[in-house]
Amino acid sequence: MTTTASDLNYAELARQIAARMSPEALLSAEDVGAMLGYPARYIRETIALAPGFPIAIRLKLDTDGKRSNPRWRRTDIEKWVTTHRSQRPTRAGRPRQQTLM
């Protein structure tokens, strides 16, 4: 039985999707950006610095003190999105004119 490169890619893709769908998954800026529809750079430089955004988790990688890129728990991001949407003010202004037929 031979295994093709495309079979390996699909299996790896399925593993990565399953890992990211876990409620306690640690998401990268790229993952959070995909969830929110923003580039990873905008997540790191703007969204992550916004008041109330979940604090990033940075894991220590080695004895030199180097740390990993920021990660966020999926549940924390989902909770932030829910509260952020509910706090959004309603649009003000004059109501649209209704046309009668």
C-alpha positions as CSV (number, residue, x, y, z in Angstrom):
1,M,0.0,0.0,0.0
2,T,1.4,3.3,-1.0
3,T,0.6,6.6,0.6
4,T,0.5,9.7,-1.5
5,A,1.4,13.2,-0.4
6,S,-2.2,14.4,-0.7
7,D,-3.3,11.7,1.8
8,L,-0.7,12.9,4.3
9,N,-1.8,16.5,3.9
10,Y,-5.4,15.7,4.5
11,A,-4.6,13.7,7.6
12,E,-2.5,16.5,9.0
13,L,-5.1,19.0,8.1
14,A,-7.8,17.0,9.9
15,R,-5.6,16.7,13.0
16,Q,-4.9,20.4,13.1
17,I,-8.6,21.3,12.7
18,A,-9.6,18.9,15.5
19,A,-6.9,20.3,17.8
20,R,-8.1,23.9,17.2
21,M,-11.7,23.1,17.8
22,S,-11.2,21.9,21.3
23,P,-12.6,24.5,23.8
24,E,-9.2,24.7,25.6
25,A,-7.2,24.9,22.4
26,L,-4.4,27.5,22.4
27,L,-4.9,29.7,19.3
28,S,-2.2,31.7,17.5
29,A,-2.7,35.2,16.1
30,E,-3.3,33.6,12.7
31,D,-6.1,31.4,14.2
32,V,-7.7,34.3,16.0
33,G,-7.5,36.4,12.9
34,A,-9.2,33.6,10.9
35,M,-12.0,33.5,13.5
36,L,-12.5,37.3,13.5
37,G,-11.8,38.0,9.8
38,Y,-8.6,40.1,10.4
39,P,-4.9,39.6,9.4
40,A,-2.7,38.1,12.1
41,R,-0.7,41.4,12.3
42,Y,-3.8,43.4,13.1
43,I,-4.7,40.9,15.9
44,R,-1.2,41.3,17.4
45,E,-0.8,45.0,17.0
46,T,-4.3,46.3,17.6
47,I,-6.9,43.8,18.8
48,A,-4.7,42.1,21.4
49,L,-3.9,45.5,23.0
50,A,-7.5,46.5,23.3
51,P,-8.9,46.9,26.8
52,G,-10.7,43.7,27.9
53,F,-9.1,41.5,25.3
54,P,-7.9,38.2,26.9
55,I,-4.3,38.2,28.1
56,A,-2.0,36.2,25.9
57,I,-0.4,33.0,27.1
58,R,3.3,32.8,26.4
59,L,5.0,29.5,27.1
60,K,8.6,29.4,28.0
61,L,10.5,27.5,25.3
62,D,14.0,27.0,26.7
63,T,16.4,27.8,29.6
64,D,17.6,31.0,27.8
65,G,14.3,32.6,28.7
66,K,13.0,32.8,25.2
67,R,9.2,32.7,25.0
68,S,6.8,31.5,22.4
69,N,4.5,33.7,20.3
70,P,1.3,34.7,22.0
71,R,-1.5,32.2,22.3
72,W,-5.1,32.6,23.5
73,R,-7.7,30.0,24.7
74,R,-10.5,29.5,22.3
75,T,-13.1,29.8,25.1
76,D,-11.6,33.2,26.1
77,I,-11.8,34.5,22.6
78,E,-15.3,33.3,22.1
79,K,-16.4,34.9,25.4
80,W,-14.7,38.2,24.4
81,V,-16.5,38.2,21.1
82,T,-19.9,37.6,22.8
83,T,-19.4,40.4,25.3
84,H,-18.0,42.7,22.7
85,R,-21.0,42.3,20.5
86,S,-23.4,42.8,23.4
87,Q,-21.7,46.1,24.4
88,R,-21.8,47.5,20.9
89,P,-24.0,50.6,20.8
90,T,-27.0,50.7,18.5
91,R,-26.8,53.0,15.6
92,A,-28.2,56.4,16.2
93,G,-29.8,58.7,13.6
94,R,-33.0,59.3,11.8
95,P,-35.0,56.2,10.9
96,R,-35.2,55.3,7.3
97,Q,-38.1,56.8,5.4
98,Q,-40.8,54.2,4.7
99,T,-42.3,54.2,1.2
100,L,-45.9,53.4,0.8
101,M,-47.1,51.5,-2.3
